[in-house]
Amino acid sequence: MLLKNGAINKYWNYFISIGAILLGPYCIYETNNTEFLNAYKAKHNKEYPTIVANAITTVLVSLGLYGFWRIPKTYEVKTIEANTTVEQKVQIINRLVTDFKLKEIKSNEKYKHFRYVGRFWNRFNLFICFDTKDFYMNAQQRELGAQSGFIDLGTSKKVANKISRAIRSYVDAESTL
């Protein structure tokens, strides 16, 4: 329910990661088996094409492996314990909307999808659910023209931590009343 729109993006990102991993060795193969490059190396006694192919291979394979490590983390749901009533949880979410200037995209009784603009105009999708026991939250950075990507340099995690700290402080404030 929380992340069904991201399922296509998830598989697309895996496809890009596999493509990057396969394209790297292909560059090495083409560099070593192209007549033009072999003639260039023989004539000029330079290894630039091989060095460039090795650099491209390293970058592409590293990007692909990073994708396989990072993509599952994009869809992790953070649980925030909250021993408050459902009405108090709704008030906490309303306070979040005000304090962080969240734009509501989709909602129902216990599910909210917001757009958050962070530092440097980075845009994030925030998914917040709650039940009688806890809050559940996920933050994903939005890329231009896409719902999410896997290269966000840790900004999604920072936003998730920032929002969860705010929710915890609001829960603590509500429980002391």
C-alpha positions, 0 to 999 in steps of 0.5 A: 500500500505504501509504495505501490507506485514505486514498484515500477521504478524499483525494477527500472533501477535494477534494470539500469544497475544490471545494464551498467554492470554488463556495459563495463566489461563490454567496453573492455572487450570492445577496446581490446578487439577493435582494429582502429584502437589496436592500430592507434596503440601500435602507431602511437605506442599509447595505452590511453584507450585501454586506460579509459576503458578500464576507468569506464568499466570501473565507474559503470560496475561500481554504479551497478553494484551501488544500485544493488546495495542502495535500491532496497534501502529506498523502500525501507519503512521506519517505525516510530513508536507512539503510545498516543490516540488516533486523534493525537496522531492526526494532530501530530501529522497536522503539526508536521504539515505546518512546521515542515510546509508539507504539500499533501498529495494523497490521503485517507484516514491513516495514510498520508502522502506528502511532497517535501522540499528540502535544502537546495530545493531537493524534493522528497515524497514522504509516506506516513501511515499510522495505526493504534500503536505506531507511525510508519514512514518512508522518505524518497528523493524525487528526481526530475521526471521520475518518482524516485531514484537510487542516487540521492547521496543519503539525503532521503535518510537525512530527511527521514531522520529529521521527520522521525525526530520531529514526530518523536518530539511531538509524541513526547509533547503529547504524552506529557499533556 
